[in-house]
Structures are given as C-alpha cells and as structure tokens.
Amino acid sequence: MSFVKSIALSSILLATSISASEVIATVDGVAIKKDDINLILKAQGGDYDKLKKDQQKKIVDKLIERELLTKIAKKANVEKDDSYLKAIENYKKDLLIRTWMDKIYKRSLVSDSEANKYYQDNKDQYKKPEQVHARHILVKSEDEAKKIIDELNSLKGDDLKKKFIELAKSKSTGPSGKNGGDLGFFGKGQMVPAFQDAAFALKKGEITKKAVKTQFGYHVIYLEESKEASIAEFSEVKDKIIAKMRQDQFTKSIKDAIANEKSGAKITNTIK
C-alpha cells in the first residue's frame, strides 16, 4: 500500500470513528447524532451532555418516533401531496426571511459611547423610585401586636433591631418570620396601602407604635433603611440600553428594506 493511500485510508477511518462517536441512536440506518439533538436544544439554551439520563432518553425516544413517523408518512406518499408541497414552500419562505433577519440583527451594533449618549439624553427613563427596606412581625390579633410593641418600646439602635429579629423568628406567622421578618427593599405600590403608608412614614431604626391592620392580620414594622428617588447609574442600565438600541436599529433596517423594495415592486391588492 502506498504512503498516499495509507494516509487517505487513515483519514477515512478517523472520520468514520468521529462520526460513530456522535451517533446516539439509529432507525433503519438513519443516524440520530448528538449534534442534531443539540441543534434542537440550542433554541432552549440546552445541552445534551448536561441533561440527566432520563431527560436524554425522553429526547432520543421522541426523535426515534419522529424518524418512524417520517417513514410512515413517506410510505403514504405524503411528499407528493399538494398541501405538503405548499407547506414546504411557505416554510422555505419563512426560513429564508428569518435567516436574512438574523444577519441584519447581527449587523446591528451599538457601542458603549452610543449607549452612554442615549442614557445622557434620556435619563428620565431610568428614574428609580423611593424605596424602603423593612422588617415586620405578623400576628393574628391586635393584642398580640401591642404586647410585642410594649416589649420593644424601651429599646433603641442595635438592641432594638436584634430583639425585633428575635421576636420575628419566634412569633411572626408570616413566611418572612424565619428570616427575621426581612422584606427587603420595596417601593410604593408593592405592598397593601395600610402597610405601605406605615412603612414609608417611619425613620431609620424606628418601629410602628401602633399595630398595622391588613387583610393578613396585625403587623409591627421596623424600618432598616430608606432610599430616596434617584437615577440609575449608566452601568446598571447599559445592557438594557444596548439591547433596546439594537432592536430599534434592527426594526428600522427591516422597515427601510421593505419600503425600498416596495417602491420598485408591482403590487396588486383587491382589498382597499
């Protein structure tokens, strides 16, 4: 065997080995490969190798069924059916358009400086409303709430906060009780009116002096801190701005392309 033939044969064997290693299943000789599966999973952000065994099996079983159904449809001569041929033609058009649009979108680029200029010109769009960070203790009766307030009234500073967290863990019936009643930051409109009004009226480190009644029960509220209304920093919204500008640029490109093509096209439309 010549050296050239030996190299050629090695290449063929290597290619066959690589191809075989990618095959997950076969149906009458038709291979179902890992690359084909990943192409399907890509749209959902999935990866075959990262799936659990039972998930992999379900996907492969479905693809085997698809191959079997394809064989059944071919035997029934569906490929020659007018409705099938029309559907294929429409699918080709949609695929053609989608592929072209993907290319247009990839060409829609926005630099950091362009995004920053948009941010500077449109800062009002990125206003952050006033927010408070509060904790609460939720109980069933007003008397229970009053007893908790009486127990906390003489305390201040870190002692008040520490005791409040302790009581929230032991007495609160709300789901946040296990976290010391911590509700995190929230703005106006995110809580029921009575709770919201009481929380926003407090100063840092204060508790409500009266039980706050809502449909959930009676609350004792502690204010951790508050944030005044502000404008989000550019770094916080940069990605969002770039995505918006790219989409706007993409939409304009599509509209311009349609208008340009339409101007030279002969179009008849019976619907006015």
C-alpha positions as CSV (number, residue, x, y, z in Angstrom):
1,M,0.0,0.0,0.0
2,S,1.4,3.4,-1.0
3,F,2.1,6.1,1.6
4,V,-0.6,8.4,0.0
5,K,-3.2,5.5,0.1
6,S,-2.3,4.8,3.7
7,I,-2.9,8.4,4.7
8,A,-6.2,8.5,2.8
9,L,-7.4,5.3,4.5
10,S,-6.4,6.6,7.9
11,S,-8.3,9.8,7.3
12,I,-11.4,7.8,6.3
13,L,-11.2,5.6,9.3
14,L,-10.7,8.7,11.6
15,A,-13.7,10.4,10.1
16,T,-15.8,7.2,10.5
17,S,-14.7,7.0,14.1
18,I,-15.6,10.6,14.9
19,S,-19.0,10.2,13.2
20,A,-19.7,7.0,15.0
21,S,-18.9,8.5,18.4
22,E,-21.6,11.2,17.8
23,V,-24.3,8.7,16.9
24,I,-26.8,8.3,19.8
25,A,-29.3,6.0,18.0
26,T,-30.2,4.7,14.6
27,V,-33.5,3.9,12.9
28,D,-33.1,1.6,9.9
29,G,-29.6,3.0,9.3
30,V,-30.7,6.6,9.8
31,A,-28.4,8.1,12.4
32,I,-29.6,10.4,15.3
33,K,-26.5,12.3,16.3
34,K,-25.6,14.4,19.3
35,D,-25.0,17.4,17.1
36,D,-28.6,17.1,15.7
37,I,-30.0,16.9,19.2
38,N,-28.0,19.9,20.3
39,L,-29.3,21.9,17.3
40,I,-32.8,21.3,18.6
41,L,-31.9,22.0,22.2
42,K,-30.0,25.2,21.3
43,A,-33.1,27.3,21.0
44,Q,-34.0,26.5,24.6
45,G,-30.4,27.0,25.8
46,G,-30.0,23.3,26.5
47,D,-27.0,20.9,26.0
48,Y,-27.4,17.1,25.6
49,D,-24.4,16.3,27.8
50,K,-25.8,18.4,30.7
51,L,-29.1,16.7,30.8
52,K,-30.0,13.9,33.2
53,K,-30.1,10.3,31.8
54,D,-33.9,10.2,31.9
55,Q,-34.1,13.6,30.1
56,Q,-31.7,12.3,27.4
57,K,-33.8,9.2,27.0
58,K,-37.0,11.1,26.5
59,I,-35.5,13.3,23.8
60,V,-33.9,10.4,22.0
61,D,-37.2,8.4,22.2
62,K,-39.0,11.4,20.7
63,L,-36.5,11.6,17.8
64,I,-36.8,7.9,17.2
65,E,-40.6,8.3,17.0
66,R,-40.1,11.2,14.6
67,E,-38.0,9.0,12.3
68,L,-40.6,6.3,12.4
69,L,-43.4,8.7,11.6
70,T,-41.3,10.1,8.8
71,K,-41.1,6.6,7.3
72,I,-44.8,6.1,7.7
73,A,-45.6,9.5,6.0
74,K,-43.3,8.7,3.1
75,K,-44.9,5.3,2.6
76,A,-48.2,7.1,2.4
77,N,-46.8,9.3,-0.4
78,V,-47.4,12.5,1.6
79,E,-44.4,14.0,-0.1
80,K,-46.4,14.3,-3.3
81,D,-49.4,15.8,-1.6
82,D,-50.3,19.4,-2.7
83,S,-50.9,20.6,0.9
84,Y,-47.4,19.2,1.9
85,L,-45.7,20.9,-1.0
86,K,-47.5,24.2,-0.3
87,A,-46.5,23.9,3.4
88,I,-42.9,23.3,2.4
89,E,-42.9,26.3,0.1
90,N,-44.3,28.5,2.9
91,Y,-41.7,27.1,5.4
92,K,-38.9,27.9,3.0
93,K,-40.1,31.5,2.7
94,D,-40.3,31.9,6.5
95,L,-36.8,30.3,6.9
96,L,-35.4,32.5,4.2
97,I,-36.8,35.6,5.9
98,R,-35.7,34.5,9.4
99,T,-32.1,33.7,8.2
100,W,-31.9,37.1,6.5
101,M,-33.3,38.9,9.6
102,D,-30.7,37.1,11.8
103,K,-28.0,38.5,9.6
104,I,-29.4,42.0,9.8
105,Y,-29.7,41.8,13.6
106,K,-26.1,40.7,13.9
107,R,-25.0,43.7,11.9
108,S,-27.0,46.0,14.3
109,L,-24.2,47.1,16.6
110,V,-24.2,49.7,19.4
111,S,-21.0,51.0,21.0
112,D,-20.7,51.9,24.7
113,S,-20.3,55.6,23.8
114,E,-23.5,55.5,21.7
115,A,-25.4,53.8,24.6
116,N,-24.0,56.4,27.0
117,K,-25.1,59.3,24.8
118,Y,-28.6,57.8,24.8
119,Y,-28.5,57.4,28.6
120,Q,-27.4,61.1,29.0
121,D,-30.2,62.3,26.7
122,N,-32.9,60.1,28.3
123,K,-32.1,60.0,32.0
124,D,-35.7,60.5,33.0
125,Q,-36.4,57.0,31.6
126,Y,-34.2,55.5,34.3
127,K,-35.6,57.0,37.4
128,K,-35.6,54.8,40.5
129,P,-38.5,55.4,42.9
130,E,-38.2,56.0,46.6
131,Q,-37.8,52.6,48.4
132,V,-37.7,51.4,51.9
133,H,-36.1,48.3,53.5
134,A,-38.4,47.0,56.2
135,R,-39.0,44.0,58.5
136,H,-42.3,43.0,60.1
137,I,-43.8,40.8,62.6
138,L,-47.2,39.4,61.6
139,V,-49.6,38.2,64.3
140,K,-53.3,37.2,64.4
141,S,-54.6,39.7,67.0
142,E,-54.2,43.3,67.9
143,D,-53.4,42.4,71.5
144,E,-50.5,40.2,70.4
145,A,-49.1,43.1,68.3
146,K,-49.5,45.5,71.3
147,K,-47.6,43.2,73.6
148,I,-44.7,43.0,71.0
149,I,-44.7,46.8,70.7
150,D,-44.6,47.1,74.5
151,E,-41.7,44.7,74.7
152,L,-39.7,46.7,72.0
153,N,-40.6,50.2,73.1
154,S,-37.8,50.7,75.6
155,L,-35.1,49.5,73.1
156,K,-33.1,51.5,70.6
157,G,-30.4,51.1,68.0
158,D,-28.8,47.6,67.6
159,D,-30.6,46.3,70.7
160,L,-34.0,47.1,69.1
161,K,-33.0,45.5,65.8
162,K,-31.6,42.4,67.5
163,K,-34.7,41.9,69.6
164,F,-37.1,42.6,66.7
165,I,-35.4,39.9,64.6
166,E,-35.6,37.5,67.6
167,L,-39.3,38.1,68.0
168,A,-40.0,37.9,64.3
169,K,-38.4,34.4,64.2
170,S,-40.3,33.2,67.3
171,K,-43.7,34.9,66.9
172,S,-44.4,36.0,63.3
173,T,-46.9,33.9,61.4
174,G,-45.7,35.4,58.0
175,P,-43.3,33.5,55.7
176,S,-40.6,36.1,56.3
177,G,-40.5,35.2,60.0
178,K,-37.7,32.7,59.7
179,N,-35.6,35.5,58.1
180,G,-36.3,37.8,61.0
181,G,-39.2,39.4,59.2
182,D,-37.0,40.8,56.4
183,L,-39.0,42.0,53.4
184,G,-36.0,43.6,51.6
185,F,-36.4,46.8,49.6
186,F,-39.8,47.7,48.1
187,G,-41.4,50.8,46.5
188,K,-44.8,52.3,46.7
189,G,-47.5,50.2,45.1
190,Q,-45.8,46.9,46.0
191,M,-47.5,46.5,49.4
192,V,-51.1,46.8,50.6
193,P,-51.9,50.6,51.3
194,A,-52.0,50.4,55.1
195,F,-48.7,48.5,55.3
196,Q,-47.1,50.8,52.8
197,D,-48.2,54.0,54.4
198,A,-46.9,52.9,57.8
199,A,-43.6,51.7,56.5
200,F,-42.9,54.9,54.5
201,A,-43.8,57.1,57.5
202,L,-41.0,55.6,59.6
203,K,-37.5,56.8,60.1
204,K,-34.5,54.5,60.0
205,G,-34.3,52.3,63.1
206,E,-37.9,53.0,64.2
207,I,-40.9,50.7,64.8
208,T,-44.6,51.4,64.4
209,K,-46.1,52.5,67.7
210,K,-49.5,51.1,66.8
211,A,-50.4,47.7,65.2
212,V,-51.0,48.0,61.5
213,K,-54.1,46.1,60.4
214,T,-54.3,44.5,56.9
215,Q,-56.2,41.6,55.5
216,F,-53.3,39.3,56.6
217,G,-53.5,40.2,60.3
218,Y,-51.7,42.7,62.5
219,H,-48.2,44.0,61.7
220,V,-45.4,45.5,63.8
221,I,-43.0,47.1,61.3
222,Y,-39.3,48.0,61.7
223,L,-37.5,50.2,59.2
224,E,-34.0,49.1,58.3
225,E,-33.2,51.9,55.8
226,S,-34.7,54.0,53.0
227,K,-33.5,55.2,49.6
228,E,-34.6,58.4,48.1
229,A,-35.8,58.5,44.5
230,S,-32.7,58.6,42.1
231,I,-31.5,58.0,38.6
232,A,-30.0,54.6,37.9
233,E,-26.3,54.6,37.1
234,F,-25.3,54.0,33.4
235,S,-23.5,50.8,34.4
236,E,-26.8,49.5,35.8
237,V,-28.8,50.0,32.6
238,K,-26.1,49.8,29.9
239,D,-27.0,46.3,28.7
240,K,-30.7,47.2,28.7
241,I,-30.0,50.3,26.6
242,I,-27.8,48.5,24.1
243,A,-30.4,45.8,23.7
244,K,-33.1,48.5,23.1
245,M,-30.9,50.4,20.6
246,R,-30.0,47.3,18.7
247,Q,-33.7,46.3,18.4
248,D,-34.6,49.9,17.3
249,Q,-31.8,49.8,14.7
250,F,-32.9,46.3,13.5
251,T,-36.6,47.4,13.2
252,K,-35.6,50.5,11.2
253,S,-33.4,48.4,8.9
254,I,-36.3,46.0,8.2
255,K,-38.8,48.8,7.6
256,D,-36.4,50.7,5.3
257,A,-35.7,47.5,3.3
258,I,-39.4,46.8,2.9
259,A,-40.1,50.4,1.9
260,N,-37.2,50.4,-0.6
261,E,-38.3,47.1,-2.2
262,K,-42.0,48.2,-2.2
263,S,-41.2,51.3,-4.1
264,G,-40.0,49.3,-7.1
265,A,-42.4,46.4,-6.9
266,K,-45.6,45.9,-8.9
267,I,-48.2,45.1,-6.3
268,T,-51.9,44.5,-6.9
269,N,-54.3,44.2,-4.0
270,T,-58.1,43.7,-4.3
271,I,-58.7,44.8,-0.7
272,K,-58.6,48.5,-0.3
